[in-house]
C-alpha cells in the first residue's frame, strides 16, 4: 500500500511542475501587463518603461519563471499583487478560508441529498419514486450551474429575501461571537445549496446504478435464499457494497467543486478564491492569477490522488504493483 502511495506522489510532482510552467506561460500570453491602464498617460513613457524594467516585466519568460518558482519553493513567496499592494500569500490566505468553508458545506449538502435519493431510486427502481428522482437528475444534468445559481439568487435572495445576496458575513459583527457564526452560516447556505443541488446528480445516478447492479449479484440471491430479511439484505449487503465506491469518488467531488466555486462565488459576490480569480484576470494582476490557478490546480491533482488512494483501499486489485 505504501509503495502505491509513494508512486502516486512521485507521479503527482512532475504534474505540479508542468502545471506551474503552463500557468505561467498562459499568464504571460495575456494582453497587456500589470501596469496597463494604471499609469497616468501624461507621465513620461521613459519613466513607465523604467518601472517595467525595475519590476522585471521586460525579462524573458524563463527568467521570470525561475525567479518566481525559486521564491515559491524556498520562501513560500508567491509574489506581490500590483493592484492590492499586498503580498499574494496574504490575499489568498484571507480568501482561502471562505472557499474552504463553502466547499465543506457544499460537500455536506451533496451527500445529505445524494445518498437518500440514490438509495431510494436504486431500491425502488422502475417505480414512481424512481422516475421522480431520475427526472430530477436529468434536469440537473441539463441545467448549467451558473444559470441555476442565478435563478436561486433571484428567487430566494431578491424575491423572498430568505438569504443574503452577497458577501460572507453581515458588517459590524464581532468575529468569534455566536451572531458572527450564524451570519457566516446564513451567507453560506444559498451558494452551497445551489452547487450541491447540481453537483449531486452524478452521485445519485452512480449510487442508483450500483444498487441496481448489486441487487442482481449471486451473493444477494444466496442471502435471500437463506431467509435473510429484506432490511438485512439491504443494510448489510447491498448498501455496504454500493457505498464503498461512492467514498472512493470523494476526491473527485473536491475537484468538481473547484470549478463550481468560480461561478458561484462570482454570482453571489462571495469573497473566495473563485471571485479573486475572476477579479485578478480583469485587473491583469498576474501574480495573483498565477498563484490562484496554481493552488486550484494542485488541489485538483491532490483530489485525484486522494481518490486513487481511497479506491485502492476499497478495491486492492487496482493497486499498482
VEXDREN-2710 file (C-alpha; in Angstrom, 1 decimal):
% VEXDREN-2710
k/r/px/py/pz
1/UNK/0.0/0.0/0.0
2/UNK/2.8/2.4/0.9
3/UNK/4.5/1.7/-2.4
4/UNK/1.4/2.6/-4.2
5/UNK/1.0/5.9/-2.3
6/UNK/4.7/6.8/-2.8
7/UNK/4.5/6.0/-6.5
8/UNK/1.4/8.2/-7.0
9/UNK/3.1/11.0/-5.1
10/UNK/6.1/10.7/-7.5
11/UNK/3.7/11.0/-10.4
12/UNK/2.0/14.0/-9.0
13/UNK/5.2/16.0/-8.5
14/UNK/6.0/16.4/-12.2
15/UNK/2.4/17.1/-12.9
16/UNK/2.5/20.0/-10.5
17/UNK/5.8/21.3/-12.1
18/UNK/4.3/21.1/-15.6
19/UNK/1.2/22.9/-14.3
20/UNK/3.2/25.7/-12.9
21/UNK/5.0/26.2/-16.3
22/UNK/1.8/26.1/-18.3
23/UNK/0.0/28.5/-15.9
24/UNK/3.0/31.0/-16.0
25/UNK/3.1/30.8/-19.8
26/UNK/-0.7/31.4/-20.2
27/UNK/-0.4/34.4/-17.9
28/UNK/2.4/35.8/-20.0
29/UNK/0.3/35.5/-23.1
30/UNK/-2.5/37.6/-21.6
31/UNK/-2.8/41.0/-23.3
32/UNK/-1.1/43.9/-21.5
33/UNK/0.7/43.7/-18.2
34/UNK/0.2/44.6/-14.6
35/UNK/0.9/48.3/-15.4
36/UNK/-1.5/48.6/-18.3
37/UNK/-4.1/51.2/-17.7
38/UNK/-2.7/52.1/-14.2
39/UNK/-0.3/54.9/-15.1
40/UNK/-1.2/58.4/-15.9
41/UNK/-0.8/58.8/-19.7
42/UNK/0.8/62.2/-19.1
43/UNK/3.8/60.5/-17.4
44/UNK/7.0/60.3/-19.5
45/UNK/7.0/56.9/-21.4
46/UNK/10.6/56.5/-20.4
47/UNK/9.6/56.5/-16.7
48/UNK/7.0/53.9/-17.4
49/UNK/9.5/51.7/-19.2
50/UNK/12.0/52.2/-16.4
51/UNK/9.3/51.0/-14.0
52/UNK/8.7/47.9/-16.1
53/UNK/12.4/47.2/-16.2
54/UNK/12.7/47.6/-12.4
55/UNK/9.8/45.1/-11.8
56/UNK/11.4/42.6/-14.2
57/UNK/8.4/42.7/-16.7
58/UNK/10.8/43.0/-19.6
59/UNK/12.8/39.9/-18.7
60/UNK/12.4/36.8/-20.9
61/UNK/9.7/34.5/-19.6
62/UNK/12.0/31.7/-18.5
63/UNK/14.0/34.2/-16.3
64/UNK/10.8/35.5/-14.8
65/UNK/9.6/31.9/-14.2
66/UNK/12.8/30.8/-12.5
67/UNK/12.7/33.8/-10.2
68/UNK/9.1/33.2/-9.3
69/UNK/9.3/29.4/-8.8
70/UNK/12.5/29.8/-6.7
71/UNK/10.7/32.2/-4.4
72/UNK/7.8/29.9/-4.1
73/UNK/9.8/26.8/-3.3
74/UNK/12.4/28.4/-1.0
75/UNK/10.4/31.0/0.8
76/UNK/6.8/30.4/0.0
77/UNK/6.8/33.7/-1.7
78/UNK/4.0/33.9/-4.3
79/UNK/4.9/37.5/-5.3
80/UNK/3.2/40.8/-4.6
81/UNK/-0.1/42.0/-6.0
82/UNK/0.3/45.1/-8.2
83/UNK/-3.3/46.0/-7.6
84/UNK/-3.9/45.3/-3.9
85/UNK/-0.4/46.4/-2.9
86/UNK/-0.1/43.3/-0.7
87/UNK/1.7/40.0/-0.6
88/UNK/-0.2/37.4/-2.7
89/UNK/0.1/34.9/0.2
90/UNK/-1.8/37.3/2.5
91/UNK/-4.5/37.9/-0.1
92/UNK/-5.0/34.2/-0.8
93/UNK/-5.0/33.4/3.0
94/UNK/-8.0/35.7/3.5
95/UNK/-10.0/34.2/0.6
96/UNK/-8.9/30.6/1.1
97/UNK/-10.7/30.3/4.4
98/UNK/-14.0/31.4/2.8
99/UNK/-13.7/28.9/-0.1
100/UNK/-12.8/26.1/2.3
101/UNK/-16.0/26.6/4.3
102/UNK/-18.1/27.0/1.2
103/UNK/-16.7/23.7/-0.2
104/UNK/-17.1/21.9/3.1
105/UNK/-20.8/22.9/3.4
106/UNK/-21.4/22.1/-0.2
107/UNK/-20.0/18.6/0.3
108/UNK/-22.2/18.1/3.4
109/UNK/-25.3/19.2/1.4
110/UNK/-24.2/17.0/-1.5
111/UNK/-24.1/13.8/0.4
112/UNK/-27.1/14.6/2.6
113/UNK/-29.1/14.9/-0.6
114/UNK/-27.4/12.3/-2.9
115/UNK/-27.3/9.3/-0.6
116/UNK/-31.0/9.2/0.4
117/UNK/-32.1/9.9/-3.2
118/UNK/-29.7/7.3/-4.6
119/UNK/-30.7/4.6/-2.1
120/UNK/-34.4/5.3/-2.7
121/UNK/-34.0/5.3/-6.5
122/UNK/-32.0/2.2/-6.6
123/UNK/-34.1/0.2/-4.1
124/UNK/-37.4/1.1/-5.7
125/UNK/-36.2/1.3/-9.3
126/UNK/-38.8/1.5/-12.1
127/UNK/-41.4/2.9/-9.6
128/UNK/-42.9/6.3/-9.5
129/UNK/-40.4/7.4/-6.8
130/UNK/-37.5/6.3/-9.0
131/UNK/-39.0/8.2/-12.0
132/UNK/-39.3/11.4/-10.0
133/UNK/-35.7/11.2/-8.7
134/UNK/-34.4/10.2/-12.2
135/UNK/-36.3/13.2/-13.7
136/UNK/-34.5/15.5/-11.2
137/UNK/-31.1/14.1/-12.2
138/UNK/-31.9/14.6/-15.9
139/UNK/-32.9/18.3/-15.2
140/UNK/-29.7/18.7/-13.1
141/UNK/-27.5/17.3/-15.9
142/UNK/-29.1/19.7/-18.4
143/UNK/-29.0/22.8/-16.2
144/UNK/-25.7/24.8/-16.2
145/UNK/-24.6/25.7/-12.7
146/UNK/-24.4/29.4/-13.3
147/UNK/-28.0/29.5/-14.6
148/UNK/-29.3/27.6/-11.6
149/UNK/-27.3/29.8/-9.2
150/UNK/-28.7/33.0/-10.8
151/UNK/-32.3/31.7/-10.6
152/UNK/-31.8/30.6/-7.0
153/UNK/-30.3/34.0/-6.1
154/UNK/-33.2/35.9/-7.8
155/UNK/-35.9/33.8/-6.2
156/UNK/-34.6/33.0/-2.7
157/UNK/-32.5/36.1/-2.3
158/UNK/-34.2/39.0/-4.1
159/UNK/-37.8/37.9/-4.3
160/UNK/-38.3/36.2/-0.9
161/UNK/-35.4/37.7/0.9
162/UNK/-34.6/34.5/2.8
163/UNK/-30.9/34.7/2.2
164/UNK/-28.3/37.4/1.8
165/UNK/-27.5/38.3/-1.8
166/UNK/-23.7/38.9/-1.4
167/UNK/-20.8/38.9/1.0
168/UNK/-19.7/36.3/3.5
169/UNK/-20.9/38.0/6.8
170/UNK/-23.0/40.9/7.8
171/UNK/-21.0/44.1/8.5
172/UNK/-20.5/45.3/12.1
173/UNK/-20.3/41.9/13.8
174/UNK/-17.5/40.9/16.1
175/UNK/-15.5/37.8/14.9
176/UNK/-15.8/34.9/17.4
177/UNK/-19.3/35.7/18.6
178/UNK/-22.3/33.5/18.1
179/UNK/-24.0/36.1/16.0
180/UNK/-21.0/36.2/13.7
181/UNK/-21.0/32.5/13.3
182/UNK/-24.8/32.5/12.5
183/UNK/-24.2/35.2/9.9
184/UNK/-21.4/33.3/8.3
185/UNK/-23.6/30.2/8.1
186/UNK/-26.5/32.2/6.7
187/UNK/-24.4/33.6/3.9
188/UNK/-23.0/30.1/3.1
189/UNK/-26.3/28.2/2.8
190/UNK/-27.6/29.6/-0.5
191/UNK/-24.4/29.4/-2.6
192/UNK/-23.6/25.9/-1.1
193/UNK/-27.1/24.6/-1.7
194/UNK/-27.0/26.0/-5.3
195/UNK/-23.8/24.0/-6.0
196/UNK/-25.0/20.9/-4.2
197/UNK/-28.3/20.6/-6.0
198/UNK/-26.5/20.5/-9.3
199/UNK/-23.3/18.5/-8.4
200/UNK/-25.3/15.9/-6.5
201/UNK/-26.9/14.4/-9.6
202/UNK/-23.8/12.4/-10.6
203/UNK/-23.6/10.8/-7.2
204/UNK/-27.4/10.0/-7.2
205/UNK/-27.1/8.3/-10.6
206/UNK/-24.0/6.4/-9.7
207/UNK/-25.4/5.1/-6.4
208/UNK/-28.6/4.1/-8.1
209/UNK/-26.7/2.1/-10.7
210/UNK/-24.5/0.5/-8.1
211/UNK/-27.5/-0.6/-6.0
212/UNK/-29.4/-2.0/-9.0
213/UNK/-26.3/-3.9/-10.1
214/UNK/-25.6/-5.2/-6.6
215/UNK/-29.2/-6.5/-6.2
216/UNK/-28.5/-8.9/-9.1
217/UNK/-25.3/-10.4/-7.6
218/UNK/-25.1/-14.1/-6.7
219/UNK/-24.4/-13.4/-3.0
220/UNK/-27.5/-11.3/-2.7
221/UNK/-29.6/-14.1/-4.2
222/UNK/-27.9/-16.5/-1.8
223/UNK/-28.7/-14.3/1.2
224/UNK/-32.3/-14.1/0.3
225/UNK/-32.4/-17.9/-0.3
226/UNK/-31.1/-18.4/3.3
227/UNK/-34.1/-16.5/4.6
228/UNK/-32.4/-13.2/5.5
229/UNK/-34.9/-10.3/6.0
230/UNK/-35.2/-7.7/3.2
231/UNK/-33.9/-5.0/5.6
232/UNK/-30.8/-7.1/6.5
233/UNK/-30.1/-7.8/2.8
234/UNK/-30.1/-4.1/2.0
235/UNK/-28.4/-2.8/5.1
236/UNK/-25.7/-5.5/5.5
237/UNK/-25.1/-6.5/1.9
238/UNK/-26.4/-4.2/-0.8
239/UNK/-25.7/-0.8/0.8
240/UNK/-22.4/-1.7/2.2
241/UNK/-21.1/-2.8/-1.2
242/UNK/-22.7/0.1/-3.0
243/UNK/-21.5/2.9/-0.8
244/UNK/-17.8/2.0/-0.9
245/UNK/-17.3/3.2/-4.5
246/UNK/-19.0/6.4/-3.5
247/UNK/-16.4/7.0/-0.8
248/UNK/-13.7/6.4/-3.4
249/UNK/-15.0/9.3/-5.5
250/UNK/-14.7/11.8/-2.6
251/UNK/-11.6/13.2/-4.1
252/UNK/-13.2/13.8/-7.5
253/UNK/-16.0/15.6/-5.7
254/UNK/-13.4/18.1/-4.3
255/UNK/-12.0/18.5/-7.8
256/UNK/-15.5/19.3/-9.2
257/UNK/-16.1/21.9/-6.5
258/UNK/-13.1/23.9/-7.7
259/UNK/-14.7/24.8/-11.0
260/UNK/-18.1/25.4/-9.4
261/UNK/-16.8/27.8/-6.8
262/UNK/-15.5/30.1/-9.5
263/UNK/-19.0/30.7/-10.9
264/UNK/-20.9/30.6/-7.6
265/UNK/-18.6/33.0/-5.8
266/UNK/-18.8/35.5/-8.6
267/UNK/-22.6/35.3/-8.8
268/UNK/-23.1/35.6/-5.1
269/UNK/-20.3/38.1/-4.6
270/UNK/-18.8/35.7/-2.1
271/UNK/-15.2/36.7/-1.3
272/UNK/-13.4/33.5/-2.0
273/UNK/-10.7/32.1/-4.3
274/UNK/-13.1/31.9/-7.3
275/UNK/-14.1/35.6/-7.1
276/UNK/-10.5/36.6/-6.6
277/UNK/-9.5/34.6/-9.7
278/UNK/-12.0/36.5/-11.9
279/UNK/-11.2/39.9/-10.4
280/UNK/-7.4/39.3/-10.9
281/UNK/-7.9/38.4/-14.6
282/UNK/-10.0/41.5/-15.2
283/UNK/-7.4/43.6/-13.4
284/UNK/-4.4/41.8/-15.1
285/UNK/-2.9/41.1/-11.7
286/UNK/-0.7/38.3/-13.0
287/UNK/0.9/37.5/-9.7
288/UNK/-2.5/36.7/-8.1
289/UNK/-3.8/34.9/-11.2
290/UNK/-0.8/32.6/-11.4
291/UNK/-0.9/31.8/-7.7
292/UNK/-4.7/31.1/-7.6
293/UNK/-4.6/28.9/-10.7
294/UNK/-1.6/27.0/-9.4
295/UNK/-3.3/26.4/-6.0
296/UNK/-6.5/25.3/-7.6
297/UNK/-4.6/23.0/-10.0
298/UNK/-2.7/21.5/-7.1
299/UNK/-6.0/20.9/-5.2
300/UNK/-7.3/19.1/-8.3
301/UNK/-4.2/16.9/-8.5
302/UNK/-4.3/16.1/-4.8
303/UNK/-8.1/15.4/-5.1
304/UNK/-7.4/12.8/-7.8
305/UNK/-4.6/11.4/-5.7
306/UNK/-6.9/11.1/-2.7
307/UNK/-9.5/9.3/-4.9
308/UNK/-6.9/6.8/-6.1
309/UNK/-5.8/6.1/-2.5
310/UNK/-9.3/5.6/-1.2
311/UNK/-10.2/3.4/-4.3
312/UNK/-7.1/1.3/-3.7
313/UNK/-8.2/0.7/-0.1
314/UNK/-11.7/-0.3/-1.3
315/UNK/-10.5/-2.5/-4.1
316/UNK/-6.9/-3.7/-3.7
317/UNK/-7.0/-5.1/-7.2
318/UNK/-6.3/-1.7/-8.8
319/UNK/-3.1/-1.1/-6.8
320/UNK/0.0/-0.7/-9.0
321/UNK/2.4/-3.5/-8.2
END
